[in-house]
Amino acid sequence: MPNLAIVGYGRMGKLIEQLAPEYGFSVTLKLDEFNNANREGVTRENFRGVDVAVDFSIPSAVRENAEAIAALGVNLVIGTTGWLEHVDTVKRAVAQHGTGLVWSPNYSVGVNAFFRLVAEAAHLLTAQPEYGAWAWEIHHAAKKDAPSGTLLKLVDDMKKAGYQRPIDVGSNRAGTVPGTHEIGFDSSADTITLRHTARSREGFARGALQAARWVVGKKGFHEFGEIVFGAAP
């Protein structure tokens, strides 16, 4: 059984632990704010025998976690969002230490299909100036970043697909909503609405474990959508 470390032992970390045996993992290390507040838990001794780590911590901790874990030669899956200003630094650490890393703003397989559907719709409407666009989401009140990494990627994918007109972006945080994302295109003639609704956090945990199983023994910086569906066209 490959050994798994969980960095960030909140609700997602506990769900990862619960589901890990289904993916062939033994959880041998759990780090949280009580034993890793200043990266003191990321030691060679603690990570001895660990094949891959999964990070569902907080945005401010991701860069240092990733650099320290790469320096130990351990592969990593990052499920935390809100840290992408440090992505180049993390990529350099992965390359320097010859490790493997998988990143995604959202590990739901359905959301990764949604990314591609939205990009295709944006591409089709690029040359139709009468269509304006919006991007909207709602998440639980405890989610720390707004807009979420998922919504930012959706907007970025639309722009990369050629849609260069303004996109109105909105975020709401309330209650315990796992996550709903909606992209719309509107003209005087009609409206097109694309929506993904998560029913629970389980899809995110299962996707992260799928990524962890894939990245064992791999090198380089990878996106989850490429693992599931191949490189985007």
Phi, psi and omega per residue, in radians:
M1 nan 2.182 3.022
P2 -1.150 2.612 -3.093
N3 -1.713 2.417 -3.067
L4 -2.090 2.355 2.979
A5 -1.849 2.437 3.093
I6 -1.947 2.095 3.130
V7 -1.887 1.891 -2.996
G8 1.771 1.707 -2.992
Y9 -1.914 0.928 3.028
G10 -1.605 -2.582 -3.093
R11 -1.092 -0.729 3.121
M12 -1.207 -0.725 3.123
G13 -1.056 -0.715 3.120
K14 -1.172 -0.644 3.103
L15 -1.198 -0.689 3.054
I16 -1.003 -0.802 3.132
E17 -1.059 -0.745 -3.115
Q18 -1.094 -0.695 -3.047
L19 -1.592 -0.248 -3.023
A20 -0.928 -0.732 -3.127
P21 -1.056 -0.523 3.104
E22 -1.096 -0.423 -3.107
Y23 -1.809 0.211 3.046
G24 1.455 0.269 -3.092
F25 -1.777 2.563 2.924
S26 -1.908 2.133 -3.139
V27 -1.429 1.988 -3.063
T28 -1.937 -0.122 -3.124
L29 -2.648 2.342 3.072
K30 -2.287 2.118 -3.132
L31 -2.031 2.426 3.110
D32 -2.542 -2.898 -3.081
E33 -1.199 -0.238 -3.119
F34 -1.544 -0.481 -3.135
N35 -2.152 0.141 3.138
N36 -2.598 0.606 -3.062
A37 -1.085 -0.590 -3.122
N38 -2.213 0.626 3.139
R39 1.191 0.233 -3.133
E40 -1.204 -0.274 3.103
G41 -1.492 -0.225 -3.129
V42 -1.559 1.408 -3.113
T43 -2.127 2.781 3.129
R44 -1.077 -0.643 3.138
E45 -1.147 -0.820 -3.132
N46 -1.084 -0.640 -3.046
F47 -1.640 0.129 3.109
R48 -1.076 2.152 3.131
G49 1.518 -0.096 3.126
V50 -1.347 2.265 -3.132
D51 -1.582 -0.568 -3.119
V52 -2.773 2.573 3.079
A53 -2.031 2.625 3.058
V54 -2.082 2.176 -3.107
D55 -1.836 1.955 2.937
F56 -2.194 1.049 -3.066
S57 -1.691 -2.144 3.112
I58 -2.259 2.681 -3.053
P59 -0.939 -0.716 -3.067
S60 -1.198 -0.267 -3.094
A61 -1.712 -0.238 -2.943
V62 -1.103 -0.842 -3.062
R63 -1.018 -0.864 -3.096
E64 -1.196 -0.672 3.058
N65 -1.014 -0.858 -3.073
A66 -1.105 -0.750 3.130
E67 -1.116 -0.767 -3.104
A68 -1.180 -0.708 -3.128
I69 -1.219 -0.697 3.073
A70 -1.073 -0.688 3.141
A71 -1.104 -0.408 3.082
L72 -1.500 -0.042 3.137
G73 1.365 0.380 -3.095
V74 -1.833 2.366 3.104
N75 -1.307 2.781 -2.951
L76 -2.504 2.513 2.937
V77 -2.040 2.166 -3.136
I78 -1.828 2.054 3.081
G79 -1.853 -0.169 3.098
T80 -1.244 2.540 3.083
T81 -1.991 3.025 3.063
G82 1.491 0.346 -3.086
W83 -2.165 0.160 -2.920
L84 -1.187 -0.176 3.024
E85 -1.155 -0.261 3.139
H86 -1.827 0.191 -3.002
V87 -1.089 -0.642 -3.138
D88 -1.152 -0.668 3.100
T89 -1.109 -0.747 3.137
V90 -1.164 -0.724 3.094
K91 -1.035 -0.715 3.136
R92 -1.119 -0.694 3.134
A93 -1.122 -0.735 3.117
V94 -1.090 -0.778 3.138
A95 -1.164 -0.734 -3.097
Q96 -1.077 -0.685 -3.033
H97 -1.747 0.008 3.067
G98 1.146 0.632 -3.137
T99 -1.820 -3.124 3.096
G100 -2.091 2.539 -3.132
L101 -2.517 2.408 3.012
V102 -2.032 2.343 -3.126
W103 -2.239 2.532 2.927
S104 -2.795 2.535 3.002
P105 -1.262 -0.209 -3.094
N106 -2.791 2.168 -3.080
Y107 -1.682 0.179 3.011
S108 -1.241 2.256 3.074
V109 -1.071 -0.690 3.122
G110 -1.079 -0.717 3.118
V111 -1.135 -0.667 3.131
N112 -1.184 -0.535 2.973
A113 -1.207 -0.679 3.123
F114 -1.055 -0.711 3.079
F115 -0.896 -0.811 -3.051
R116 -1.282 -0.627 3.084
L117 -1.117 -0.739 3.133
V118 -1.130 -0.766 3.128
A119 -1.063 -0.703 3.131
E120 -1.153 -0.729 3.107
A121 -1.088 -0.759 3.121
A122 -1.080 -0.715 3.118
H123 -1.079 -0.768 -3.112
L124 -1.125 -0.543 -3.064
L125 -1.714 0.054 -3.131
T126 -0.981 -0.728 -3.085
A127 -1.624 0.273 3.132
Q128 -2.034 1.496 -2.961
P129 -1.149 -0.240 -3.130
E130 -1.305 -0.196 -3.115
Y131 -1.671 2.015 2.964
G132 -1.570 2.904 -3.036
A133 -2.375 2.648 2.990
W134 -2.379 2.782 3.073
A135 -2.390 2.213 -3.039
W136 -2.472 2.653 3.109
E137 -2.606 2.790 2.912
I138 -2.417 2.390 3.094
H139 -2.352 2.958 3.101
H140 -1.053 2.734 -3.026
A141 -1.123 -0.380 -3.084
A142 -1.483 -0.130 -3.110
K143 -1.161 2.298 -2.945
K144 -1.488 -0.489 -3.081
D145 -1.879 2.434 3.091
A146 -2.606 2.159 -0.050
P147 -1.115 2.745 3.137
S148 -1.262 2.860 3.052
G149 -1.052 -0.577 3.119
T150 -1.123 -0.814 -3.127
L151 -1.159 -0.691 3.116
L152 -1.094 -0.683 3.105
K153 -1.166 -0.701 3.104
L154 -1.017 -0.806 3.135
V155 -1.132 -0.750 3.128
D156 -1.098 -0.715 3.115
D157 -1.119 -0.649 3.093
M158 -1.088 -0.762 -3.140
K159 -1.160 -0.733 3.120
K160 -1.128 -0.484 3.117
A161 -1.351 -0.088 3.070
G162 1.976 -0.102 -3.121
Y163 -1.409 1.805 -3.030
Q164 -1.848 0.026 3.084
R165 -1.362 2.875 -3.118
P166 -1.035 2.499 3.075
I167 -2.122 2.034 -3.135
D168 -1.350 2.153 -3.036
V169 -1.987 2.300 3.124
G170 -2.430 2.544 3.129
S171 -2.351 2.462 2.999
N172 -2.203 2.580 3.080
R173 -2.269 2.100 -3.113
A174 -2.840 2.533 2.978
G175 1.028 -2.380 -3.059
T176 -2.154 0.416 -3.099
V177 -1.014 2.149 3.129
P178 -1.109 -0.633 3.110
G179 2.668 2.204 3.032
T180 -2.290 2.303 3.113
H181 -2.188 2.364 -3.092
E182 -2.342 2.305 3.035
I183 -2.090 2.311 -3.130
G184 -2.328 2.643 3.051
F185 -2.234 2.288 -3.043
D186 -2.318 2.403 3.022
S187 -2.343 3.099 3.102
S188 -1.180 -0.332 -3.087
A189 -1.622 -0.590 -3.054
D190 -2.907 3.034 3.114
T191 -2.290 2.380 3.033
I192 -1.995 2.209 3.139
T193 -2.186 2.217 3.070
L194 -2.027 2.247 -3.060
R195 -2.449 2.416 2.982
H196 -2.094 2.288 3.128
T197 -2.168 2.120 3.069
A198 -1.464 2.402 3.110
R199 -1.560 -0.445 3.136
S200 -2.823 3.102 3.092
R201 -1.405 -0.102 -3.033
E202 -1.051 -0.685 3.141
G203 -1.075 -0.622 3.121
F204 -1.192 -0.747 -3.125
A205 -1.146 -0.752 -3.123
R206 -1.146 -0.676 3.093
G207 -1.122 -0.718 3.128
A208 -1.121 -0.671 3.106
L209 -1.227 -0.612 3.040
Q210 -1.068 -0.749 3.106
A211 -1.129 -0.719 -3.132
A212 -1.101 -0.738 3.120
R213 -1.107 -0.671 -3.111
W214 -1.203 -0.682 -2.957
V215 -1.438 -0.173 3.094
V216 -1.014 2.146 3.132
G217 1.440 -0.019 -3.139
K218 -1.640 2.891 3.049
K219 -2.226 2.739 3.052
G220 1.736 2.993 -3.101
F221 -1.746 2.131 -3.026
H222 -2.266 2.653 3.021
E223 -1.806 2.484 -3.053
F224 -1.043 -0.678 -3.132
G225 -1.036 -0.594 3.110
E226 -1.223 -0.589 3.095
I227 -1.152 -0.729 -3.049
V228 -1.364 -0.790 -2.970
F229 -2.064 -0.061 -3.030
G230 1.500 3.001 -3.112
A231 -1.054 2.474 3.123
A232 -1.123 2.531 3.125
P233 -1.162 nan nan
